[in-house]
Amino acid sequence: MVGETAARRGPSEREQFIIQRVAEGCKNREIADSLGTSEHVVKNYLRLIYDKLGLWNRVELALWYEARQHEQVYNA
């Protein structure tokens, strides 16, 4: 299935940027402005990211991001 394939892949570059900005504490409007898009588009991206990673909200997303950052430091 297409959905299953997407779920197995990691976040795209744009999704990674959004995840990073969420982890930095940016609001959807700020993220949208930095991407040159609308807040609605950012909300859609966040829904896709939550589904892809099995998360429920931006707090979990920020924690997921921070955990990956620490993994990279320890694995380097």
HELIX and SHEET records of a PDB file:
HELIX    1   1 VAL A    2  ARG A    8  1                                   7    
HELIX    2   2 GLU A   13  ALA A   23  1                                  11    
HELIX    3   3 ASN A   28  LEU A   35  1                                   8    
HELIX    4   4 GLU A   39  LEU A   53  1                                  15    
HELIX    5   5 ARG A   58  ASN A   75  1                                  18    
END                                                                             
